[in-house]
């Protein structure tokens, strides 16, 4: 069974349909997060990259890349809680 932590974007915490880093946590799927726009396996491949990308995303307005997929009552603070602690 795939855990919520395995499904969360390491940058913004959006829960994905498939694990962005595979079930083993080491095999990125190179998809793009609909929320923050990170490419799994590229900009989120190091803790420094994750933190830098998150900082830039937050500072530039927390904009969704796929605005049509943004939930009506979206709460960024709640979503950020999904980020596994090792990536905060």
LOFITI-537106 format. One record per residue (C-alpha): chain; residue number from 1; x, y, z; residue in one letter. Coordinates in nm, 3 decimals. Layout:
# LOFITI-537106
+--------+-----+---------+---------+---------+--------+
: chaine : num :       u :       v :       w : residu :
+--------+-----+---------+---------+---------+--------+
:      A : NUM :       X :       Y :       Z :      a :
...
+--------+-----+---------+---------+---------+--------+
***
This chain:
# LOFITI-537106
+--------+-----+---------+---------+---------+--------+
: chaine : num :       u :       v :       w : residu :
+--------+-----+---------+---------+---------+--------+
:      A :   1 :   0.000 :   0.000 :   0.000 :      x :
:      A :   2 :   0.129 :   0.345 :  -0.094 :      x :
:      A :   3 :   0.146 :   0.592 :   0.195 :      x :
:      A :   4 :   0.037 :   0.956 :   0.185 :      x :
:      A :   5 :   0.401 :   1.059 :   0.231 :      x :
:      A :   6 :   0.500 :   0.860 :  -0.081 :      x :
:      A :   7 :   0.233 :   1.042 :  -0.281 :      x :
:      A :   8 :   0.318 :   1.395 :  -0.164 :      x :
:      A :   9 :   0.512 :   1.644 :  -0.373 :      x :
:      A :  10 :   0.836 :   1.713 :  -0.186 :      x :
:      A :  11 :   0.809 :   2.084 :  -0.268 :      x :
:      A :  12 :   0.445 :   2.179 :  -0.207 :      x :
:      A :  13 :   0.282 :   1.872 :  -0.052 :      x :
:      A :  14 :   0.017 :   1.818 :  -0.319 :      x :
:      A :  15 :  -0.095 :   1.455 :  -0.308 :      x :
:      A :  16 :  -0.030 :   1.291 :  -0.644 :      x :
:      A :  17 :  -0.213 :   1.002 :  -0.811 :      x :
:      A :  18 :   0.112 :   0.804 :  -0.849 :      x :
:      A :  19 :   0.419 :   0.828 :  -0.622 :      x :
:      A :  20 :   0.639 :   1.102 :  -0.775 :      x :
:      A :  21 :   0.948 :   0.908 :  -0.667 :      x :
:      A :  22 :   0.808 :   0.558 :  -0.720 :      x :
:      A :  23 :   0.709 :   0.309 :  -0.456 :      x :
:      A :  24 :   1.076 :   0.262 :  -0.369 :      x :
:      A :  25 :   1.124 :   0.637 :  -0.313 :      x :
:      A :  26 :   1.421 :   0.639 :  -0.551 :      x :
:      A :  27 :   1.274 :   0.616 :  -0.901 :      x :
:      A :  28 :   1.132 :   0.954 :  -1.010 :      x :
:      A :  29 :   0.859 :   0.957 :  -1.273 :      x :
:      A :  30 :   0.965 :   1.297 :  -1.417 :      x :
:      A :  31 :   0.604 :   1.420 :  -1.417 :      x :
:      A :  32 :   0.519 :   1.782 :  -1.339 :      x :
:      A :  33 :   0.334 :   1.877 :  -1.019 :      x :
:      A :  34 :   0.002 :   2.044 :  -1.111 :      x :
:      A :  35 :   0.041 :   2.281 :  -0.818 :      x :
:      A :  36 :   0.399 :   2.408 :  -0.792 :      x :
:      A :  37 :   0.529 :   2.289 :  -1.130 :      x :
:      A :  38 :   0.832 :   2.099 :  -1.001 :      x :
:      A :  39 :   0.954 :   1.818 :  -1.226 :      x :
:      A :  40 :   0.991 :   1.511 :  -1.007 :      x :
:      A :  41 :   1.347 :   1.385 :  -1.031 :      x :
:      A :  42 :   1.492 :   1.712 :  -1.150 :      x :
:      A :  43 :   1.439 :   2.021 :  -0.932 :      x :
:      A :  44 :   1.350 :   1.805 :  -0.629 :      x :
:      A :  45 :   1.645 :   1.566 :  -0.645 :      x :
:      A :  46 :   1.829 :   1.726 :  -0.350 :      x :
:      A :  47 :   1.720 :   1.887 :  -0.024 :      x :
:      A :  48 :   1.879 :   2.216 :  -0.134 :      x :
:      A :  49 :   1.691 :   2.204 :  -0.464 :      x :
:      A :  50 :   1.363 :   2.129 :  -0.285 :      x :
:      A :  51 :   1.406 :   2.415 :  -0.039 :      x :
:      A :  52 :   1.510 :   2.662 :  -0.310 :      x :
:      A :  53 :   1.221 :   2.567 :  -0.536 :      x :
:      A :  54 :   0.970 :   2.587 :  -0.248 :      x :
:      A :  55 :   1.104 :   2.926 :  -0.138 :      x :
:      A :  56 :   1.074 :   3.066 :  -0.490 :      x :
:      A :  57 :   0.725 :   2.918 :  -0.536 :      x :
:      A :  58 :   0.604 :   3.066 :  -0.205 :      x :
:      A :  59 :   0.763 :   3.406 :  -0.270 :      x :
:      A :  60 :   0.615 :   3.434 :  -0.619 :      x :
:      A :  61 :   0.257 :   3.383 :  -0.507 :      x :
:      A :  62 :   0.202 :   3.007 :  -0.463 :      x :
:      A :  63 :   0.054 :   2.992 :  -0.813 :      x :
:      A :  64 :  -0.084 :   2.668 :  -0.953 :      x :
:      A :  65 :   0.066 :   2.554 :  -1.283 :      x :
:      A :  66 :  -0.260 :   2.377 :  -1.372 :      x :
:      A :  67 :  -0.515 :   2.632 :  -1.250 :      x :
:      A :  68 :  -0.807 :   2.410 :  -1.362 :      x :
:      A :  69 :  -0.699 :   2.145 :  -1.107 :      x :
:      A :  70 :  -0.684 :   2.384 :  -0.811 :      x :
:      A :  71 :  -0.945 :   2.284 :  -0.549 :      x :
:      A :  72 :  -1.210 :   2.548 :  -0.479 :      x :
:      A :  73 :  -1.127 :   2.572 :  -0.108 :      x :
:      A :  74 :  -0.752 :   2.521 :  -0.144 :      x :
:      A :  75 :  -0.546 :   2.592 :   0.167 :      x :
:      A :  76 :  -0.171 :   2.614 :   0.111 :      x :
:      A :  77 :  -0.090 :   2.578 :   0.481 :      x :
:      A :  78 :  -0.282 :   2.250 :   0.504 :      x :
:      A :  79 :  -0.121 :   2.122 :   0.185 :      x :
:      A :  80 :   0.230 :   2.204 :   0.306 :      x :
:      A :  81 :   0.168 :   1.976 :   0.605 :      x :
:      A :  82 :   0.176 :   1.681 :   0.362 :      x :
:      A :  83 :   0.546 :   1.732 :   0.289 :      x :
:      A :  84 :   0.745 :   1.450 :   0.451 :      x :
:      A :  85 :   0.948 :   1.591 :   0.739 :      x :
:      A :  86 :   1.282 :   1.496 :   0.581 :      x :
:      A :  87 :   1.209 :   1.744 :   0.298 :      x :
:      A :  88 :   1.109 :   2.045 :   0.509 :      x :
+--------+-----+---------+---------+---------+--------+
***
